Amino acid sequence: MTATNLVPIPELYVSAESAVKLKLEATDLVSWDLTPRQICDLELLMNGGFNPLKGFLGKADYDGVIKDMRLADGSLWPMPITLDVSEAFAGKVEPGQDIALRDQEGVILAIMSVTDKWTPEKSLEAEAVFGADDLAHPAVNYLHHKAGPIYLGGPITGIQQPTHYDFRGLRNTPNELRALFRKLGWRRIVAFQTRNPLHRAHQELTFRAAREAQANLLIHPVVGMTKPGDIDHFTRVRCYEAVLPQYPASTTALSLLNLAMRMGGPREAVWHGLIRRNHGCTHLIVGRDHAGPGKNSQGKDFYDPYGAQDLFRQHEADIGVEMVDFKQMVYVQEKAQYEPRDEVEEGQTILDISGTELRRRLQEGLEIPDWFSFPTVVEELRKSKPPRAAQGFTVFFTGFSGSGKSTIANALMVKLMEMGGRPVTLLDGDVVRKHLSSELGFSKEHRDINIRRIGYVASEITKNGGIAICAPIAPYAATRAAVREMIEAYGAFLEVHVATSIEECERRDRKGLYKLAREGKIKEFTGISDPYEEPAKPELKLETEGNEIDYSAQQVILKLENMGLIKA
């Protein structure tokens, strides 16, 4: 008889014939363009990865999940899967109405029958699900700053799955994995959840875990949305493929999970267990500080390091998956092999390289020993994370009009071009307005749009290994922070506050703009009729009064050398 974990599970897709018909009908429906996180959620709703959910949570299910990790029918479910929308869109929709759900290219993926519409208490959600309403937590930050203010709930009718062009042969639905396990004759399968590359300690850990559980191993990494700053999934998947030959033949499989992680610690561990049950797994490795986001705003860990294991153990029967405790593996120098930390004899030498140290060695091009990682993995990491002196970066000047930003930026551009090695692009505020933002005015909204456009272009330059020099006024701290986040996904960001006083800027004013602003002839002028929010912690602060331009540009060069971005 087929094991229960291998029989097919329900999906939310209609037949191919019905899908063609529904897609035509859906063209007349109000449409919502899904965010990247919502696309991840929708895919796992439709393919059964979020079974028993039949759609985005309604109000009663949402309340139950928030309160005690239970749906209204009593089923265990720890994470709210909600469709958050804008107030403008919510105003067009009422319960009882169908809406079309589209991807970011406008392709209709599903139809949702709206049953509920409500305004959530986001602070309450943050406290209940993530343990604190603390913006240092990436999911709490997303909840308050990116998620829409209104939630819609209701069942889903799946029309087609989202299109993936990358690693298609490694992307398996729950039923495809169950069919694979049936074909291979696997009955006990231990899943390894990861969002990081695998090194020798991970290989040893997973091999031992599978052996102890007398199970086959599924390496099941997340390739949807993970923690900001994580290594991109393209690099990670190449690393996983490089490690696979290190496992015994025919005992291990690799499959990718398009999950949008919330970094929710204990609740996330339970969630991961339910998702792996749906994918046909019988065991899950739950690690120390499983899915933890790091430090909170007080510098302390968000979760108890063993809180995830404790909560998983409490609900193991309901989850339907057995937990395999994470055993910290360490390299013992005298034995030249990895052993569980609690089995190392007293007096023996333990070697380790922390994540911070690994990043430093990659940034500086230093040796990474073979005992720590496989040479093939290190090779892949070096391709995507070259030494800092070979990476792209952005220098972002900010200050009053007339502070000297553009002049210093031009001098810096020439110095960097003299050095050579990387293309250099200057994105001056006035020049960008002429060529990229000519339709914009000078309202706060339009100035924000202009700065975000500059940030986007700079992020693309940085991503492709170039140097972007930006010199807008950029008066608002929140907008500068958004630009920093955009760029630091690909490289370094150096904020330079050109701290020239407003009095000196007026004295230098060749265009007479300050005079016109004081006369009220120019509205919303930074420093006169509109505020300038000084950077709290810029990487560099330049005092230009009494200093030559060349001196100021040289201070930026020295800072770039200090940060390892250019060679001394």
FIVEX-143824 format. One line per 3 residues: their letters; for each residue x negated, y negated, z negated of C-alpha. Coordinates in pm, 1 decimal, padded with zeros to 6 digits. Last residue first. Example, Ala and Ser with C-alpha at 12.3 -4.5 7.8 and 13.67 -1.06 7.14 Angstrom:
BEGIN
SA) -01367.0:00106.0:-00714.0; -01230.0:00450.0:-00780.0
This chain:
BEGIN
AKI) -04496.8:-05197.9:00144.1; -04265.4:-04971.1:00339.7; -03909.1:-05086.5:00385.6
LGM) -03599.0:-04961.0:00207.1; -03789.7:-04840.9:-00098.9; -03587.9:-05063.9:-00332.5
NEL) -03904.1:-05256.4:-00429.0; -03989.3:-05303.3:-00061.4; -03639.8:-05444.3:00001.2
KLI) -03686.9:-05675.0:-00299.3; -04020.5:-05796.2:-00163.0; -03861.7:-05866.8:00176.3
VQQ) -03577.2:-06060.2:00008.2; -03830.0:-06271.2:-00182.6; -04012.4:-06332.1:00147.5
ASY) -03697.2:-06481.1:00298.4; -03681.0:-06727.5:00008.4; -04048.3:-06825.8:00049.1
DIE) -04004.7:-06874.5:00424.2; -03708.7:-07103.2:00360.1; -03924.3:-07323.8:00138.0
NGE) -03826.4:-07379.0:-00224.7; -03728.5:-07705.0:-00399.8; -03362.1:-07607.8:-00418.1
TEL) -03328.4:-07256.6:-00278.4; -03267.5:-07054.7:-00594.9; -03213.1:-06699.1:-00472.2
KLE) -03038.8:-06428.7:-00673.9; -03110.5:-06065.9:-00582.2; -02938.6:-05730.5:-00640.1
PKA) -02626.1:-05924.4:-00732.6; -02472.2:-05853.3:-01073.3; -02181.1:-06086.1:-01149.2
PEE) -02150.1:-06234.0:-00800.2; -02007.7:-06587.9:-00825.9; -01637.0:-06624.5:-00752.5
YPD) -01597.6:-06933.4:-00532.7; -01267.3:-07110.0:-00581.4; -01062.9:-07310.4:-00328.6
SIG) -01007.5:-07687.0:-00314.6; -01369.2:-07801.0:-00344.7; -01602.5:-07502.1:-00385.6
TFE) -01460.8:-07315.2:-00087.3; -01237.9:-07533.4:00130.2; -00870.4:-07442.0:00110.9
KIK) -00752.4:-07743.1:00316.9; -00971.4:-07969.3:00528.3; -00845.7:-08329.5:00554.6
GER) -00798.5:-08357.3:00180.4; -01050.7:-08640.6:00147.2; -01269.8:-08411.6:-00060.0
ALK) -01255.4:-08154.3:00220.3; -01348.5:-08409.9:00485.2; -01652.9:-08518.0:00281.1
YLG) -01748.1:-08153.2:00225.7; -01729.8:-08085.5:00598.4; -01953.1:-08375.6:00702.9
KRD) -02132.0:-08160.8:00960.5; -02483.0:-08226.8:00825.4; -02398.7:-08132.0:00466.8
RRE) -02734.8:-08124.3:00283.3; -02617.3:-08351.7:-00000.5; -02290.2:-08162.2:-00025.6
CEE) -02480.2:-07831.4:-00057.1; -02702.9:-07987.3:-00324.9; -02399.8:-08090.5:-00529.4
IST) -02236.5:-07747.1:-00486.3; -02546.7:-07587.6:-00635.7; -02752.3:-07341.3:-00430.1
AVH) -02720.6:-06987.1:-00565.1; -02785.1:-06787.1:-00249.1; -02651.7:-06464.4:-00398.8
VEL) -02809.7:-06170.6:-00220.1; -02622.7:-05839.0:-00220.0; -02835.0:-05547.9:-00099.3
FAG) -02632.0:-05248.4:00018.1; -02802.3:-04913.7:00085.2; -02671.9:-04650.1:00322.3
YAE) -02373.2:-04465.9:00468.2; -02094.9:-04457.9:00205.7; -02270.4:-04758.8:00054.2
IME) -02136.3:-04968.9:00342.4; -01761.8:-04936.7:00281.0; -01803.3:-04951.6:-00098.0
RVA) -02006.7:-05272.9:-00066.7; -01744.5:-05422.9:00165.8; -01470.7:-05347.4:-00088.1
ART) -01680.4:-05503.0:-00365.6; -01731.3:-05817.4:-00154.8; -01354.6:-05837.4:-00107.0
AAY) -01291.7:-05802.9:-00481.1; -01553.3:-06068.0:-00565.6; -01400.4:-06338.8:-00345.8
PAI) -01606.7:-06622.0:-00192.2; -01751.1:-06438.1:00110.4; -01946.2:-06740.0:00244.5
PAC) -02067.2:-06528.3:00538.2; -02430.0:-06431.4:00608.5; -02458.7:-06063.5:00698.7
IAI) -02784.1:-05890.4:00793.7; -02732.9:-05540.1:00931.2; -03029.8:-05303.5:00965.8
GGN) -02991.6:-04995.1:01183.6; -02978.4:-04622.3:01105.7; -02647.1:-04538.6:01271.0
KTI) -02450.9:-04548.2:00946.2; -02595.9:-04891.8:00866.7; -02480.0:-05038.3:01199.7
ESA) -02135.2:-04882.2:01150.3; -02120.1:-05015.3:00792.8; -02221.1:-05362.5:00912.4
VYG) -01937.0:-05364.1:01168.0; -01690.5:-05263.7:00895.3; -01825.1:-05518.9:00650.2
IRR) -01797.7:-05801.6:00904.3; -01440.3:-05696.7:00969.8; -01376.9:-05687.4:00595.0
INI) -01514.5:-06041.4:00565.9; -01282.2:-06169.5:00841.1; -00977.1:-05995.7:00695.7
DRH) -01049.7:-06147.6:00352.7; -01083.5:-06493.3:00509.8; -00749.3:-06440.6:00682.0
EKS) -00570.9:-06347.7:00359.8; -00731.4:-06633.6:00164.2; -00621.6:-06878.6:00432.9
FGL) -00891.7:-07004.8:00668.3; -00744.1:-06925.3:01011.0; -00797.3:-06616.7:01223.1
ESS) -00758.1:-06586.5:01600.9; -01131.6:-06631.1:01666.5; -01218.7:-06334.0:01447.4
LHK) -01471.2:-06127.8:01642.7; -01660.3:-06361.9:01878.3; -01625.3:-06709.6:01726.2
RVV) -01561.1:-06602.0:01368.5; -01858.3:-06364.4:01388.8; -02085.1:-06650.1:01501.3
DGD) -01971.0:-06875.2:01215.8; -02021.2:-06610.1:00948.4; -02355.2:-06479.3:01077.2
LLT) -02374.3:-06108.2:01155.0; -02745.4:-06064.1:01232.4; -02842.1:-05726.5:01380.4
VPR) -03179.1:-05552.8:01334.1; -03283.2:-05236.8:01522.1; -03520.2:-05012.2:01325.4
GGM) -03893.9:-04940.0:01348.9; -04020.6:-05295.5:01392.4; -04215.7:-05501.1:01135.8
EML) -04183.3:-05819.7:01343.4; -03809.8:-05750.4:01373.9; -03786.9:-05745.9:00993.1
KVM) -03962.5:-06082.6:00968.5; -03742.5:-06233.8:01242.3; -03422.3:-06114.2:01073.6
LAN) -03538.4:-06252.3:00737.9; -03590.1:-06597.8:00889.1; -03244.8:-06584.0:01047.2
AIT) -03086.6:-06474.5:00717.9; -03267.2:-06753.4:00532.2; -03123.4:-07011.2:00773.7
SKG) -02777.0:-06858.1:00765.7; -02757.7:-06846.6:00387.0; -02897.8:-07194.2:00325.3
SGS) -02641.7:-07316.9:00072.0; -02462.5:-07529.5:00332.8; -02127.6:-07353.2:00284.9
FGT) -02142.8:-07197.8:-00059.3; -02295.8:-06857.4:-00123.4; -02313.5:-06495.3:-00009.2
FFV) -02587.2:-06303.8:00174.0; -02531.3:-05932.6:00244.7; -02838.7:-05730.3:00340.9
TFG) -02721.5:-05399.6:00487.8; -02908.4:-05070.9:00521.1; -03002.4:-04799.5:00770.9
QAA) -03233.1:-04521.7:00659.2; -03600.2:-04465.8:00752.6; -03757.7:-04633.4:00447.1
RPP) -03497.6:-04458.0:00232.5; -03634.8:-04116.3:00326.2; -03398.8:-03921.4:00556.1
KSK) -03064.8:-03802.2:00421.1; -02881.8:-03642.6:00714.9; -03180.1:-03460.0:00864.5
RLE) -03351.5:-03422.1:00526.2; -03050.6:-03235.5:00390.4; -03054.3:-02991.5:00683.2
EVV) -03425.5:-02917.7:00633.4; -03374.8:-02873.6:00258.8; -03109.4:-02611.0:00331.6
TPF) -03337.8:-02422.4:00573.1; -03623.6:-02437.2:00320.0; -03399.2:-02267.8:00058.0
SFW) -03371.9:-02452.8:-00269.3; -03526.0:-02473.1:-00616.1; -03791.6:-02200.9:-00601.4
DPI) -03893.1:-02329.5:-00257.5; -04008.4:-02660.7:-00403.4; -03870.3:-02996.0:-00283.5
ELG) -04169.8:-03209.3:-00179.6; -04131.3:-03586.5:-00158.1; -03974.2:-03788.0:00125.5
EQL) -03895.1:-04081.3:-00100.7; -03518.1:-04069.4:-00062.1; -03510.8:-03687.4:-00061.0
RRR) -03723.2:-03672.0:-00374.6; -03506.6:-03932.1:-00545.1; -03185.4:-03748.6:-00447.6
LET) -03325.9:-03426.3:-00593.9; -03423.9:-03607.9:-00913.1; -03071.7:-03744.8:-00955.7
GSI) -02920.6:-03400.8:-00894.0; -03151.7:-03256.6:-01157.0; -03453.8:-03040.4:-01075.7
DLI) -03520.8:-02754.3:-01313.6; -03803.3:-02534.5:-01440.0; -03766.7:-02332.5:-01759.5
TQG) -04084.0:-02211.9:-01930.5; -04057.8:-01915.1:-02169.0; -04116.5:-01971.7:-02538.6
EEV) -03788.1:-01822.8:-02654.0; -03647.5:-01564.7:-02415.1; -03400.7:-01677.5:-02150.1
EDR) -03069.6:-01492.6:-02176.9; -02852.9:-01795.5:-02265.5; -02966.8:-01983.2:-01955.0
PEY) -02866.8:-01702.5:-01718.3; -03175.0:-01592.8:-01520.8; -03342.2:-01709.1:-01200.1
QAK) -03679.2:-01568.1:-01094.0; -04054.5:-01629.6:-01103.4; -04079.1:-01434.1:-01431.7
EQV) -04319.0:-01676.3:-01604.0; -04155.7:-01978.3:-01440.0; -03798.2:-01900.7:-01544.0
YVM) -03556.1:-02071.5:-01303.6; -03220.0:-02150.3:-01460.4; -02867.0:-02021.6:-01394.3
QKF) -02579.6:-02172.3:-01590.0; -02311.4:-01905.7:-01612.9; -01975.5:-02024.1:-01484.1
DVM) -01703.7:-01813.7:-01635.9; -01508.0:-01597.0:-01391.1; -01139.6:-01680.2:-01425.4
EVG) -00876.2:-01431.2:-01316.9; -00608.3:-01547.7:-01073.1; -00231.4:-01516.1:-01113.5
IDA) -00197.3:-01878.1:-01222.6; 00078.5:-01788.5:-01467.4; -00137.3:-01521.0:-01634.1
EHQ) -00444.0:-01748.2:-01646.2; -00257.3:-02039.0:-01806.9; -00446.3:-02064.2:-02138.6
RFL) -00772.3:-01946.1:-01974.9; -00748.8:-02223.9:-01716.5; -00703.5:-02482.5:-01991.5
DQA) -01010.0:-02357.1:-02182.4; -01228.4:-02326.5:-01870.7; -01143.1:-02680.3:-01764.4
GYP) -01209.7:-02818.7:-02113.4; -01558.8:-02662.2:-02123.5; -01756.8:-02978.8:-02045.8
DYF) -01504.0:-03194.9:-02236.9; -01372.9:-03445.0:-01986.7; -01431.9:-03804.7:-01879.7
DKG) -01798.5:-03792.6:-01981.8; -01911.0:-04105.3:-02168.5; -02052.5:-04429.4:-02026.2
QSN) -01776.4:-04650.3:-02165.5; -01624.1:-04699.5:-01817.8; -01601.1:-04322.0:-01776.5
KGP) -01889.2:-04097.7:-01669.6; -01880.6:-03812.3:-01420.8; -01584.4:-03722.0:-01198.0
GAH) -01535.8:-03369.8:-01337.2; -01421.0:-03104.3:-01090.9; -01531.7:-02824.0:-01328.1
DRG) -01721.4:-02969.7:-01626.1; -01897.6:-02632.6:-01670.7; -01783.4:-02409.2:-01391.3
VIL) -01478.9:-02207.6:-01302.2; -01553.4:-01919.4:-01063.0; -01219.6:-01800.8:-00928.3
HTC) -01081.0:-01446.1:-00909.0; -00802.8:-01265.0:-00719.0; -00819.7:-01457.8:-00391.9
GHN) -00547.2:-01433.5:-00125.0; -00538.5:-01794.7:-00008.7; -00230.1:-01864.2:-00220.7
RRI) -00421.0:-01744.6:-00526.3; -00700.8:-01984.0:-00427.3; -00456.0:-02278.8:-00431.6
LGH) -00320.9:-02173.8:-00771.1; -00672.7:-02150.5:-00914.9; -00775.1:-02485.5:-00768.6
WVA) -00473.9:-02642.8:-00939.6; -00573.2:-02489.4:-01274.6; -00923.9:-02632.2:-01228.1
ERP) -00777.4:-02969.3:-01126.0; -00581.6:-02988.3:-01448.9; -00902.6:-02929.7:-01648.0
GGM) -01113.7:-03185.5:-01452.5; -00903.5:-03410.7:-01228.4; -01160.4:-03488.7:-00959.3
RMA) -00861.9:-03568.7:-00732.4; -00972.6:-03349.0:-00442.9; -00815.7:-03391.9:-00099.8
LNL) -00822.3:-03034.1:00028.9; -00911.8:-02919.6:00381.2; -01058.3:-02588.3:00261.6
LSL) -01336.3:-02434.0:00471.0; -01406.7:-02060.5:00491.6; -01728.5:-01863.0:00437.3
ATT) -01725.1:-01487.5:00383.0; -01942.5:-01259.1:00171.3; -01988.0:-00884.1:00129.3
SAP) -02052.5:-00779.6:00489.7; -02432.0:-00817.5:00463.7; -02582.2:-00892.1:00122.7
YQP) -02617.3:-01268.6:00071.9; -02922.5:-01473.8:00179.7; -02795.7:-01480.0:00540.5
LVA) -02512.8:-01710.6:00421.9; -02747.3:-01988.1:00299.3; -02799.9:-02164.2:00635.9
EYC) -02426.9:-02156.3:00708.3; -02363.8:-02323.5:00373.5; -02621.7:-02594.3:00454.4
RVR) -02461.7:-02660.2:00794.9; -02130.6:-02690.9:00610.5; -02281.9:-02942.4:00369.1
TFH) -02421.9:-03164.1:00643.3; -02088.0:-03184.5:00823.3; -01908.3:-03223.3:00488.8
DID) -02073.5:-03555.3:00408.2; -02283.6:-03566.2:00091.5; -02079.0:-03709.0:-00194.5
GPK) -02077.7:-04087.0:-00251.5; -01704.3:-04114.2:-00310.8; -01585.3:-03786.8:-00469.2
TMG) -01415.6:-03542.9:-00231.5; -01168.5:-03588.4:00053.9; -01124.7:-03289.4:00283.2
VVP) -01412.4:-03047.1:00335.5; -01376.4:-02850.9:00010.5; -01594.7:-02541.6:-00002.5
HIL) -01457.9:-02185.5:-00013.9; -01744.9:-01937.6:-00042.6; -01542.2:-01617.9:-00060.4
LNA) -01723.2:-01333.7:-00239.9; -01627.5:-00967.4:-00256.0; -01535.6:-00825.1:-00592.2
QAE) -01673.8:-00603.2:-00865.8; -01606.6:-00895.9:-01102.9; -01963.7:-00868.4:-01236.5
RAA) -02105.2:-00829.5:-00884.1; -01910.1:-01127.8:-00750.4; -02027.7:-01345.2:-01039.8
RFT) -02388.9:-01228.9:-00997.8; -02395.6:-01323.4:-00628.5; -02222.4:-01653.1:-00701.2
LEQ) -02474.2:-01752.6:-00968.9; -02780.6:-01642.0:-00769.4; -02668.6:-01838.0:-00464.5
HAR) -02582.4:-02137.5:-00680.1; -02926.6:-02129.7:-00845.8; -03094.8:-02101.8:-00503.2
HLP) -02924.8:-02413.7:-00366.2; -02575.8:-02457.7:-00221.6; -02472.3:-02801.5:-00093.3
NRT) -02201.1:-02981.7:-00291.8; -01819.2:-02988.2:-00285.5; -01777.0:-02638.4:-00428.6
QFA) -01515.7:-02381.6:-00525.5; -01643.7:-02022.1:-00525.4; -01369.7:-01765.8:-00473.7
VIR) -01382.1:-01408.5:-00605.3; -01204.2:-01151.6:-00389.2; -01075.4:-00813.0:-00504.1
RWG) -00895.4:-00611.7:-00239.6; -01124.9:-00636.9:00064.1; -01054.8:-00381.0:00338.1
LKR) -01208.7:-00600.0:00607.9; -00881.9:-00617.7:00803.9; -00674.1:-00685.0:00493.5
FLA) -00918.7:-00958.3:00384.6; -00896.7:-01117.9:00729.4; -00515.6:-01106.9:00722.2
RLE) -00513.9:-01276.9:00381.1; -00755.7:-01538.1:00516.7; -00529.8:-01607.1:00815.2
NPT) -00229.4:-01624.5:00583.9; -00395.3:-01887.0:00361.3; -00497.1:-02091.3:00668.1
NRL) -00853.6:-02055.3:00792.7; -01094.8:-02325.7:00909.5; -01433.0:-02165.1:00980.2
GRF) -01388.0:-02114.2:01356.6; -01270.4:-02472.6:01392.0; -01597.8:-02610.5:01258.4
DYH) -01512.1:-02964.7:01374.2; -01237.2:-03069.1:01613.5; -00958.1:-03056.4:01358.4
TPQ) -00598.8:-03122.7:01466.1; -00331.8:-03151.5:01198.5; -00084.4:-02861.7:01198.6
QIG) 00231.5:-02874.4:01406.6; 00606.0:-02913.2:01350.9; 00641.9:-02851.5:00977.3
TIP) 00979.4:-02921.3:00819.0; 00912.1:-03079.4:00480.2; 01133.4:-03107.0:00173.2
GGL) 01178.9:-03432.1:-00020.5; 01013.6:-03704.8:-00221.8; 00927.5:-04068.4:-00156.1
YIP) 00707.5:-04269.6:-00392.9; 00681.3:-04649.0:-00396.1; 00374.3:-04860.7:-00491.1
GAK) 00145.8:-04734.2:-00213.4; -00184.0:-04570.8:-00310.0; -00503.0:-04768.5:-00251.2
HHL) -00576.6:-04987.7:-00554.7; -00392.5:-04839.0:-00851.9; -00382.4:-04468.3:-00763.6
YNV) -00714.2:-04477.9:-00579.0; -00887.4:-04626.2:-00885.0; -00720.2:-04360.6:-01098.0
APH) -00842.0:-04092.1:-00856.3; -01198.2:-04229.1:-00857.1; -01216.5:-04248.5:-01241.0
ALD) -01404.8:-04568.5:-01330.0; -01065.2:-04739.2:-01304.5; -00966.5:-04594.6:-01642.3
DAG) -00604.2:-04515.2:-01721.2; -00716.1:-04206.9:-01911.8; -00658.6:-03831.1:-01928.6
FVA) -00640.1:-03770.4:-01554.3; -00286.6:-03633.6:-01522.5; -00106.2:-03783.1:-01822.5
EAE) -00299.4:-04108.9:-01861.5; -00309.2:-04181.3:-01487.2; 00059.3:-04099.9:-01442.3
LSK) 00151.9:-04330.1:-01732.2; -00056.4:-04610.1:-01579.6; 00112.4:-04546.4:-01246.1
EPT) 00464.7:-04587.2:-01376.2; 00631.3:-04466.6:-01056.4; 00872.9:-04666.3:-00838.0
WKD) 01136.7:-04432.6:-00695.5; 01280.9:-04275.1:-00382.2; 01423.8:-03925.4:-00377.8
TVS) 01584.9:-03683.6:-00130.5; 01404.7:-03780.5:00190.4; 01416.8:-03509.3:00454.8
MIA) 01061.7:-03504.8:00589.9; 00983.3:-03420.8:00951.1; 00637.7:-03294.6:01038.2
LIV) 00319.2:-03344.3:01240.1; 00419.0:-03617.0:01485.6; 00105.5:-03747.0:01662.3
GEQ) 00058.0:-04123.1:01614.1; -00323.0:-04128.6:01617.6; -00338.0:-04169.7:01239.8
DRL) -00120.9:-03864.0:01187.2; 00256.5:-03887.8:01195.6; 00534.5:-03803.5:00950.6
AID) 00881.9:-03853.4:01098.3; 01159.1:-03959.4:00860.1; 01494.2:-03801.8:00777.3
QGP) 01752.1:-03991.0:00568.2; 01956.5:-03856.3:00278.9; 01773.8:-04074.7:00028.5
EVK) 01715.3:-04424.1:00173.8; 01441.3:-04561.3:00398.0; 01377.5:-04900.5:00557.2
GAF) 01291.7:-05076.7:00228.6; 01042.1:-04799.7:00152.9; 00844.4:-04910.7:00459.2
AES) 00808.9:-05268.2:00334.7; 00738.5:-05156.5:-00021.7; 00448.0:-04947.3:00106.0
VDL) 00440.4:-04569.3:00080.6; 00321.7:-04297.4:-00158.4; 00414.5:-03942.8:-00059.9
TIP) 00349.5:-03740.7:-00373.9; 00171.6:-03419.7:-00468.4; 00153.1:-03452.2:-00847.9
MPW) -00106.3:-03204.4:-00984.4; -00055.5:-02939.4:-01254.1; 00194.4:-02691.1:-01104.4
LSG) 00325.6:-02397.5:-01308.3; 00679.6:-02299.8:-01211.1; 00952.6:-02394.0:-01460.7
DAL) 01227.3:-02472.4:-01207.9; 01176.8:-02848.8:-01255.9; 00807.7:-02808.0:-01175.7
RMD) 00569.8:-02759.7:-01466.2; 00240.0:-02925.6:-01559.6; 00379.6:-03050.4:-01893.7
KIV) 00479.8:-03416.9:-01863.4; 00337.5:-03529.5:-01530.5; 00439.0:-03210.4:-01351.8
GDY) 00788.5:-03223.0:-01500.4; 00836.2:-03588.9:-01407.1; 00721.6:-03520.0:-01049.5
DAK) 00955.4:-03221.3:-01018.5; 01252.1:-03434.0:-01130.7; 01151.3:-03729.0:-00907.5
GLF) 01100.7:-03530.7:-00587.9; 00761.5:-03384.9:-00502.0; 00640.6:-03383.7:-00142.3
GKL) 00755.6:-03070.1:00035.9; 00842.7:-02706.1:-00016.7; 00602.7:-02651.5:-00307.1
PNF) 00564.7:-02282.7:-00408.2; 00309.0:-02271.5:-00235.3; 00048.7:-02547.9:-00200.5
GGN) -00175.7:-02355.5:00042.9; 00137.0:-02238.4:00223.5; 00044.1:-02369.7:00570.1
MLL) 00285.0:-02665.3:00562.5; 00208.1:-02793.8:00213.4; -00166.0:-02747.6:00265.8
ELD) -00154.2:-02954.0:00587.2; 00066.0:-03217.7:00424.6; -00176.1:-03270.6:00135.7
CIQ) -00476.6:-03318.1:00366.5; -00274.1:-03555.6:00585.7; -00163.5:-03745.5:00275.3
RPT) -00527.4:-03797.9:00174.1; -00618.5:-03933.8:00519.0; -00318.6:-04172.5:00508.4
LDW) -00003.8:-04076.1:00696.6; 00163.4:-04301.7:00950.8; 00531.4:-04311.8:00849.8
SVL) 00792.5:-04301.8:01124.5; 01160.8:-04400.5:01135.3; 01328.0:-04142.0:01354.7
DTA) 01407.0:-04163.9:01727.5; 01087.3:-03986.0:01833.4; 01175.1:-03709.5:01586.8
ELK) 01435.5:-03561.8:01821.6; 01170.0:-03488.2:02084.0; 00936.0:-03335.4:01825.5
LKV) 01225.0:-03132.1:01687.5; 01290.0:-02966.6:02024.0; 00926.0:-02876.1:02085.8
ASE) 00891.5:-02751.2:01726.8; 01202.3:-02535.1:01760.1; 01042.3:-02347.7:02051.6
ASV) 00709.7:-02307.1:01866.1; 00889.2:-02170.2:01560.6; 00925.4:-02385.4:01248.9
YLE) 00636.5:-02440.4:01007.0; 00687.1:-02446.5:00628.7; 00483.1:-02134.6:00552.2
PIP) 00582.3:-01846.6:00324.3; 00316.0:-01596.0:00210.3; 00183.2:-01294.2:00401.2
VLN) 00077.6:-00987.3:00198.9; -00285.6:-00983.2:00080.4; -00252.6:-01087.8:-00284.8
TAT) 00019.4:-00828.0:-00334.1; -00220.3:-00546.2:-00240.8; -00113.5:-00356.8:00069.9
M) 00000.0:00000.0:00000.0
